Amino acid sequence: MKKELSIKEYFLYTLLALCGFAIWYFATAFVIMDLNIVNWSEATRFLVITEGLVTAVGIVALTYLTRSKQNY
């Protein structure tokens, strides 16, 4: 039986895929870049903090969706 996904689930999966790509990108960039955060430009620091925030929100939303489906 094929399950239909809601708009909220599509958005969440897209967000998690983007966060996964961003984490992979920054992990490879850390190997190339200087690992000292103080030497980074302000834009890079902002981008890293923003991606961490988006990832955290995605994890919380995924947990919320998973737990809400178990209650049915």
N, C-alpha and C positions, 0 to 999 in steps of 0.2 A: 504494500500500500504506500503510495507516494504522498509525502507530507507537503502541504503548501506552506511556504514561508510568508510571514507578514512583512510589511514595509520596515518595521522596527528591526526585525531580524536581518533583513538585507542590509540596512544601514549599519548595524552592529558588525556584521561579518566584513563589510567593506572597510569599516574603521579599523578592525583588528588586522586585516590584511595590510592596510597602509602602515599601521604601527609596527607590524612585523618587518615590513620592508625598511622602515626608518631605523629600527633597531639593528637590522643587518647592515645598513649603510653606515651608521655611526660606529658599529663595532669594527668594520673594516677601516673606517677613517681614523679610529683611535690607534690602529697599528701604524698608519702613515704619519699622523699628526703627533705633535708633542703632547704627551699625556698630562702635562701640567695645565690645569684649567685657567690659571692666572695668565698664561701666555696666549689664550684664545682671544679672538676679537669679541666685541660685545654681541654682535649678531649671532655668532656661533654659540655662545653661552645661552642666549635667549632661545635659540632653536632647540638646543639640548633639553632645556628646562621645559619648553612647550611640548616636545615629544614625550618626555617623561610624564607630564600631566595628562596628555591624551591617552597614553598607554594605561595609566592608572584608572582613568575614567572608563576605558574600554573593559578592563578586567572587572571593575565593579559592576558595570552594566551586564557583562556576560554572566557573572555570578548571580545577579538579580534575576535575569531571565531564566537561568537554569533552575534556581530555587522556586521561582513562581510556577514553572511548568510541573515541578514535582508535586506541588500542592493540589493539582487537578485530579 
